[in-house]
Amino acid sequence: MHFGITYDLKDDYIKKGYTSEEIAEFDTEDTIIAIETELKKLGHTTERIGCLTSLVEKLNAGKRWDIVFNICEGMYGYSREAQVPALLDAYKIPYVFSDALVMAVTLHKGKTKRIVRDMGVNTPCFIEVYDVKDIEGHTLQFPLFCKPIAEGTSKGVLEISKVNNQKELKATCAKLIKMYPNQAILVEEYLPGREFTVGITGTNGKAKALGVLEVVISKDVDYTYDMKQEFEDYVKYVKLEDKALAKQCMDLAIKAWRGLGCRDGGRVDIRMDRFGKPSFMEVNPLAGINPIISDLPLLCYAHGITYSQLFKQIITSALERVK
């Protein structure tokens, strides 16, 4: 099959004057090369499309593809990850990974948590803060944790994100609202326990967990944006050997993945609550796929799964829909 590849390349945006933090979620050239290499190994041909505007130009010029491998993160709005899938849907062009509805819902952590909570998945109590006045009269139990409601790569997670009282909550919310004026701040009860990420491939009933990695931070702090940029100095990813706990995490992750309608491949992040139970943090239906530094491939390596095997599972899931 002939695959188009949509992506946001960091170098392209740096040339346009964007900051490194603004494009933190975007990809590098080596990621695109890895995707092309794996698709060709599977017997497919490839064509680089690029970002949303490049996709629009090529569609207007009459270009079409059998299927698109989409890793576009987008730039603006709550639905930025949904823009390329929605456009491809309009042109009846199939694509790899989740559809526009899932991408839009899961980027917004508040809406995601409401859905999984209604499904009976354990997740911390929370409020959405658009204005500092929104924190008045809340019934959440301190300590709390504050972060932008629609960012990834730990953007907006600061050293002051964990708050212990109303005064700290007000100060942190005020700072985050100033930093991210176009979105709400998620304030949720703090999860004090161990942190895990679960890799998943497949869709609906065929979705399966690939394994669990524990995120072990070398300092007694939370995983901030600055730390994530230098993760090799602060963070270790360790295969979870406790089979009973791993099963709890994988069961929770699969329930959330299937209930939200995620497709083909991605990750679910989990942390233990104050009662020692795994608790849903967020889902990443557009997980990084760089073979060297991205969490999903690293998780696979820890569980004896090669990059090519991961890729084949993702593509197999996508092509089942095309057939």
MIROTI-847690 format. One record per residue: residue in three letters; x, y, z of N, C-alpha, C, CB in turn. Coordinates in steps of 0.02 Angstrom, whole numbers, plus 50000, padded with zeros to 5 digits. Glycine has a CB too. Layout:
% residues N
alaXYZXYZXYZXYZ
...
% end
This chain:
% residues 323
met500424994050000500005000050000500445006250000499525000050061
his500155011649976500525017949973500325022250034500375021849907
phe500805023250079500705027050141500925034250133501075023650199
gly500485038950151500705045750163500895046350236500155050750143
ile501335051050252501545052050321501445059350340502295049850332
thr501005060550390500895067350414501245068150481500125068850420
tyr501555073850491501955075050551502085082550558502635071150547
asp502275084450619502515091250632503255090750648502115094650691
leu503675093550606504395092950614504665099050652504735092350546
lys505035097750706505295103150747505685108250707505735100250802
asp506125105950663506555110450625506145115450583507015106550578
asp505575113050556505155117450515504875123250557504575113450484
tyr504695121850619504395126950662504925131450693503975123550717
ile505515128750706506065132950731506225138350680506695128650746
lys506215136450616506355141350563505825146850560506395137750495
lys505225145250584504685150150584504685154450646504015146650577
gly505145153150693505215157350752504885154850815504945163850737
tyr504625148650814504315145950874504855143950925503875139750857
thr504675144050989505145142151042505175134551050504955145451109
ser505695132251083505775124951093505215122151136506455123551126
glu504955126051184504405123551225503755123151185504305127951287
glu503635128051141503025128051101502985121751057502995134251057
ile503555119251036503565113450990503845107251023503965115150927
ala503805106951089504095101451127503815094651106503985102451200
glu503195094351085502875088051068503025085850996502125088551078
phe503335090150957503435088650886504015083850875503555095150847
asp504085081450814504565076150799505195078650765504235070950756
thr505695074350766506325075750733506395071450671506915074550782
glu506885073250630506985069850567507085062350576507575072850530
asp507445060350629507585053250638506955049150650508065052250695
thr506435052350680505795048850689505475047350622505325052950733
ile505475052250577505165051350511505545045950472505155058050472
ile506195046150476506605041050442506435034050468507355042550450
ala506355033450534506195026950565505515024450540506185027450642
ile505025028850535504365026950510504415024550438503865032850515
glu504755028350396504835026350326505185019550320505245031650287
thr505695018550360506075012250357505635006350375506675012550405
glu505245007050429504825001450450504264999950401504535002850519
leu503975005150373503435004050323503715000550261503115010850303
lys504315002450241504614999150182504794991950197505245002950160
lys505004990550260505144983650280504524979350273505394983350352
leu503944982350285503304978650281503034978350209502794981950326
gly503424980950161503234980450091502824986150064502864974250082
his502784991750100502384997450078502825002950048501985000250137
thr502525007250009502865013249985502655019250028502715014549910
thr503075024350029502935030050073503015036650036503405029850134
glu502665041650063502735048550037502655053350095502195050049981
arg503115057750104503065062850157502555068150138503755066050170
ile502095069250184501595074550174501775080650216500885071950193
gly501935079550280502105085150324501525087250368502335091050283
cys501495093650383501015096150432500325097350401501265102750462
leu499865099950440499165100950418499125105250356498765104150474
thr499485110850355499445115250296499725111850234499835121850309
ser500245107750242500505104050185500005098850160501175100550204
leu499645095750208499125090950189498585094450148498825087650252
val498365100350170497855104150134498085105650063497685110750172
glu498705107950056498975109549990498985103449944499675112549997
lys499195097849971499255091749930498555089049911499655086449966
leu498085089449958497405087249942497105091749888496965087350005
asn497205098249893496955102949843497265101749774497085110049865
ala497885099149775498235097749713498035090949684498985097949723
gly497585087349719497345080949694497715074849719497365080949621
lys498185075749765498565070149791498125065749836499185072549830
arg498235059149832497875054449875498345048849894497245051749839
trp498175045349949498575039749974498105034249995499025041950033
asp498355027949994497945022450016497775023150090498295015650003
ile498255025550129498185026450201498715031350224498235019650239
val498585034850278499065039750304499295037650373498745046850306
phe499955037850384500235036750450500275043650483500945033250447
asn499825044950529499755051650557500055052350627499025053550559
ile500535056850633500795058550700500785066150711501515055750709
cys500335069650677500285076950685499995078750753499845079950629
glu500345083050789500115085450854499685091750847500715086850899
gly499795095750795499415101950787499685107450831498685100750801
met499435113550819499695119450854499195122850900499945124350805
tyr498565123550878498115127950913497455124650932497975134050871
gly497225126050993496555124051014496525117151045496105124250956
tyr495965115851079495855109451112495835103651062495205109651152
ser495655105151000495565099750950496155099350902494925100950911
arg496735101950922497295102250875497525095350851497875105850907
glu497495090250895497685083550873497155080250830497825079250934
ala496565083150828496015080250789495965083250719495355081450826
gln496345088550706496255092150642496435087950581496675098450643
val497005084550584497205080350527496735074350519497925077850535
pro496575070650573496085065250565495405067550537495975061850631
ala495165073350559494515075850534494555077350460494315082050573
leu495105080350438495185081850367495225075550326495805086250356
leu495595070650350495645064250314494975060750311496175059750347
asp494585061050366493915058250365493485061450310493565059150433
ala493555068050303493155071650253493315069350182493265079250259
tyr493935067250172494145064950106494115057250100494845067350091
lys493855053950152493785046750153494455043150143493305044450099
ile494975045950175495635042950173495775039850241496195048150153
pro495875033350245496005030150310496685032150338495965022550304
tyr496775031250403497405033350434497545029050495497375040750454
val498175029050515498395025350574498275029650636499155023450568
phe498095026350690497965029150756497245031850761498455034750771
ser497085034750818496385036150836496065041450793496355038150908
asp495395041450793495015045950751494955052950784494325043150737
ala494625057450748494585064450771494225065150838494225068550718
leu493695061250848493325061750911493775059950970492715057150909
val494125054350964494555052051019495125057051031494855045151002
met495425059550977495975064250984495755070651019496275065950915
ala495165073051002494915079251033494745078151107494295081750996
val494405072651122494205071251191494805070051236493735065251194
thr495275065951213495815063851257496345069251268496145057751229
leu496375074251223496835079751236496595083851296496915084251174
his495945084151305495645087951361495595083251421494935090851341
lys496045084051469496085079351524495455079151567496675081051568
gly495105084751573494495084851612493945080551581494245091951620
lys493835081351516493315077351482493495069951483493225079851410
thr494145068451474494365061551477494215058451545495115060951462
lys494375062051598494265059451665493525058451680494575064051717
arg493095062751654492385061851664492145055351632491985067751635
ile492395053851573492185047851538492435041651575492455047851466
val493075041451592493335035451625493035034551694494095035751630
arg492885040151728492555039751793491875036551786492505046651825
asp491495038451735490835035551724490885028151706490465039351669
met491465026151680491565019051664491765015051725492105018451610
gly491875018351781492085014851841492825014051849491775008251843
val493215017851809493935017751814494155022651869494265019551746
asn494585020351913494825024451968495245030251942495235020152018
thr495055036351962495425042451942495315047651995495205045051871
pro495795052152008495715056952063495155061952051496365060752072
cys494835064152106494345069552102494685075852077493995070752171
phe494305080152042494625085952011494125091552000494935084051944
ile494385097451985493985103051961494355106251902493845108252018
glu493975109951861494275113751806494265121151825493885112551739
val494835124351819494905131351841495045135751780495475132051893
tyr494575140151766494655144951712494845151851739494005145551671
asp494655153051801494795159251836494955157451908494185164351832
val495375161351941495575159852010494955159252055496045165352036
lys494425162852038493815162352078493515155352079493295167352052
asp493685151352028493405144552022493645139952078493585141651955
ile494165141752114494415137352167494045138552233495155138552178
glu493625143752236493265145152297492735139752310492935152052294
gly492715137252371492205132452390492315125352366491555134652366
his492905123852340493025117052316493055112252377493685116652274
thr492925105952364492925101052418493485095852410492255097452421
leu493975097352368494525092652357494965092252419494935094852296
gln495285086652427495715085452485496445086852467495635078152511
phe496765091352504497465092952494497895086952515497675099252534
pro498495086252483498785090552432498445089552364499535089152426
leu498515094652322498225094652255498785095452204497695100152247
phe498615094152142499105094852088498795098852031499355087952062
cys499165103652005498895108351955499305107951890498905115551982
lys498965107751834499305107751769498805109951715499595100751753
pro499055112351658498595114151604498185108051583498985116851543
ile497575109351562497115103851550497205100551482496405106351556
ala497595103751437497655100951369498365101651342497165104351322
glu498865099551382499555099651359499855092751369499965105051397
gly500385091351331500755085151339501485086651353500685080851276
thr501895081251356502615081951368502755085751433502945085551309
ser502305085251481502375088551546502405096151541502985085951582
lys502175099051486502165106351480501695109151532501945108451408
gly501935114351568501525117451619501555114051686500825117651597
val501935108551691502045105351756502655108551787502135097451749
leu502545112151842503065116151873503255113351942502835123451880
glu503785115951970503975113952038503445115852089504655116952057
ile503035120852072502505123052118501825119852101502445130652116
ser501825114952056501185111952036500845108152094501295107151979
lys501245105152137500965101852196500845107152250501435096152223
val500215107752273500035112852322499745109652385499535117952292
asn499875112752442499685109852506499135113652543500275109452550
asn498955119552517498445123552551498125128252500498735127452611
gln497615131852523497235136252478497665142052452496635139052515
lys498115144552493498545150152472499005147952414498965152652531
glu499315142152421499745139552368499335137952305500115133252392
leu498735135252315498305133752258498145140052218497655130452282
lys497975145352253497815151652219498415154252180497575156852270
ala499005154052211499605156652178499785152552116500185156752227
thr499755145952122499935141652065499435142352009499985134352088
cys498795142452025498285143251973498365149951937497585142652002
ala498505155151975498595161751945499185161651896498715167151999
lys499725158351914500315158051871500165153951808500905154851909
leu499835148251816499685144051758499185147251711499425137251780
ile498695150751739498205154251696498555159651655497645157451739
lys499035162951685499415167951648499845164751594499865171951697
met500125158951609500555155451560500135152451503500955149951594
tyr499535150051520499105146651471498415149851472499065138951487
pro498345155851445497715159651451497145156851410497835166751431
asn497285152351363496765149851319496505142951337497025149751249
gln496655140751398496395134351419496315134151495496855128551396
ala495925129251517495805128551589496405125251622495165124451602
ile496415125651689496915122151729496565116351764497245126951781
leu496855110551759496595104651794496895104451864496765098051755
val496455104351914496665103751984496365097252010496435109952027
glu496805092652029496565086152051496915084052116496675080851997
glu496605079552152496915077052212497555073352195496425072352250
tyr498075074852232498745072452218498785064852228499255075952262
leu499125061652181499245054452185499955053452212499155050952116
pro500025050952274500685050752306501105044652290500585051152379
gly500825039752255501175033352248501605032752186500685027952247
arg501785026552172502225024952115501865026452049502445017552118
glu502275027951999501995029851934502185024651881502235036751912
phe501705023051837501805018051786501535020451718501465011351806
thr501785017451665501485018551600501385011751567501935023151555
val500805010951535500615004551504500585005551429499925002051532
gly500945001451392500915001651319500364997251293501594999551289
ile500024999651241499454995951213499494996151136498784998951237
thr499334990551105499204990451033498534987151021499784986650995
gly498244988850962497604985750944497014990250955497514979450982
thr496434987850934495824991750933495244987450958495674994450863
asn494804990650997494204987251024494394980751059493704985750967
gly494064975351042494184969051076494864966051064493674964151055
lys495214968351013495884965850998496434969851031496004965750924
ala496254974951068496754978951104497084974651158496434985351134
lys497734975351165498094971551216498644975751247498394965051185
ala498794974451309499334977951344499994974451329499194978151421
leu500494978451314501164975851298501594974951359501504980351249
gly501414978251413501804977851474501774984351512502524976051458
val502124984551569502104990351613502814992451630501704988751678
leu502944998951626503575001851650503435006251709503935005851594
glu503875006051759503825010751814504265016751800504025007351881
val504005022751812504385028851803504695030551871503925034751777
val505345029751875505705030751938506105037251933506175024751955
ile505915042251973506235048751971506755049052027505715054451979
ser507345051452009507905051352056507855056652111508555052252019
lys507425061552101507325066652152506615066052180507455073752123
asp506515068352241505855067852273505415073552250505935068052350
val505295073752184504875078952153504475075652098505305084852125
asp504015079452068503615076752014503955078151947502915079852014
tyr503715074751896504025074751830503855081151793503795068551789
thr504255086451803504115092951773504345093051700504465098451813
tyr504145098451666504345099351596505105099551590504035105651566
asp505435103451633506155104151629506505097451639506405109151682
met506255093451686506555086851697506455082351637506245083651759
lys505885082751605505745078351548506215079751490505025079051526
gln506445086051483506905087651430507595084651443506955095151422
glu507745083051505508385080051523508255073551562508825084951566
phe507795069451534507555063651571508105058651588507015060251531
glu508625058351548509155053451561509515054951627509655053451504
asp509505061351648509835063151710509405062151772510055070351707
tyr508745061851762508295061751820507845055651824507865067851817
val507725052251768507205047151766507475040551740506625049551722
lys507245035151771507375028451747506715024951734507815024451797
tyr506695021151680506105017051665506275009851681505885017951590
val505895006951727506045000251752505444995651739506215000451827
lys505574989851711505044984951700504744982951767505314978751663
leu504074983151770503724981251831503704973651836503004984251833
glu504054970951886504104963751894503544960751937504764961851924
asp503214964951976502664962652019502064960851973502454968152071
lys501964954451962501464952251914500754954251933501494944851905
ala500604953951998499924955652020499784963052009499834953852095
leu500274967252027500184974452017500174976151943500744978352052
ala500604972851904500614974051831499934972351800501174969851798
lys499634966851823498974965051796498454970251814498764958151823
gln498474972851875498004978151894498074984251848498124980251967
cys498704986151835498824991951792498594990651721499564993851793
met498744984751695498554983151626497804982651619498894976651604
asp497464979651667496734979151664496414986051663496464975051724
leu496664990551707496404997351708496525000851642496725001351766
ala497135000051615497315003451553496885001051494498055002251537
ile496794994451489496394991751434495664994051440496424984051434
lys495404994251500494704996451510494625003651486494494995751584
ala495095007951504495065014951483495165015551408495595019151520
trp495655011951380495805012151308495205010151266496405007551292
arg494905004551284494325002251245493715006851255494144995051266
gly493615009051317493035013351331493075019951296492975014451405
leu493675022651288493765029051253493765028351177494415032351276
gly493855022151154493855020951082494515022051048493345025251049
cys495065021551085495735022551056495905016851008496265023151112
arg496345018450960496495013550908497255012650897496165015750843
asp497435006550878498085004750848498665004650897498245009550794
gly498795010050933499365009950979499405016251020499995008950942
gly499685015651081499765021551124499935019451194499135025751124
arg499815024051242500005022751312499465025351358500675025951328
val499435022251418499015024751472499465025751533498415019851489
asp499435031751563499845033351621499445032451685500115040551617
ile499755029251735499415027251797499865029051856499265019551796
arg499535030751912499915031951973499505029252032500065039551983
met499845026952083499505024152141499225029752184499995019852183
asp498605028852207498295033852250498485032652323497535033752242
arg498205036652369498405036152439498155029752472498145042152478
phe497725026152437497485019752464497875013852434496735018952450
gly498365015252392498765009952362498445006852301498895004752411
lys497955010152271497615007552212497855011152149496855008152219
pro497955007552093498125010952030497575015852010498235005751974
ser497785021751988497305026951970497485029851902497295032552024
phe496985030751861497085033451793497305040751796496435032851752
met497855042251760498085049151753497865052051686498855049551761
glu498105048951632497905051151565498075045851514498255057851548
val497795046651454497935042051399498275046051344497275038651373
asn498725042751309499075045851253498945041651191499835046551267
pro498435043451151498285039551091498745041451032497565040651072
leu499175046351043499655048450992500355048451024499475055550962
ala500545042651050501165042051087501775042951042501195035251122
gly502305045751070502925046451033503175039751007503465049751075
ile503475039750947503685033450917504405033750894503225031650859
asn504795038350923505505038550908505825032250936505835045050937
pro506235028650897506495022150920507015022650977506805018550863
ile507265028650990507795029351040507535032251106508335033851013
ile507095037151104506925040851165506195040451186507115047951157
ser505755038051142505035038151159504845032551207504625037551095
asp504375034051252504185029451305503915022751278503675032551349
leu503505023051226503185016851202503705011951175502675018551147
pro504165013951131504685009251110505125006851168505125012451057
leu505295011351215505705009451272505355004051314505875015551316
leu504695004851322504304999851358504334993151322503565002151364
cys504284993351256504304987151217504984983651225504174988551143
tyr505524987551222506184984451228506254980851295506734989851221
ala505984983951348506034980951415505644974451419505764985851468
his505164973451374504754967451375504914962851316504014969251375
gly505494963751285505724959251233505384960151166505624952351254
ile505104966051154504764967451091505194972351052504044970451104
thr505364970650991505784974950950505374980750921506124970950894
tyr505724985750896505384991450865504984989050804505904996850844
ser505274984550765504924982050706504294978150725505384977550665
gln504334974350779503744970650803503194975350826503934965750859
leu503384980550863502894985550884502564988750824503234991050927
phe502974990650776502714994050717502234989450678503294996150672
lys502414983150672501984978450636501314977750670502324971650630
gln501304977550736500674977050773500224983150760500804976250848
ile500534989050760500154995150748499864995250677500605001350758
ile500274993550628500044993650558499524988250546500644992650511
thr499614982350575499114977050567498434979250592499344970650604
ser498434982550651497804985050678497484990050631497924988150747
ala497874994550604497604999750558497344996650493498135004950543
leu497714992050465497514989250400496894984950405498084985150371
glu496754982250464496134978450472495524982750459496094975350543
arg495564989250475495014993850462494964995450388495085000250502
val495524995950355495534997550283495214991950243496244998950259
lys495364985750262495064980150226494314980050233495354973650251
% end
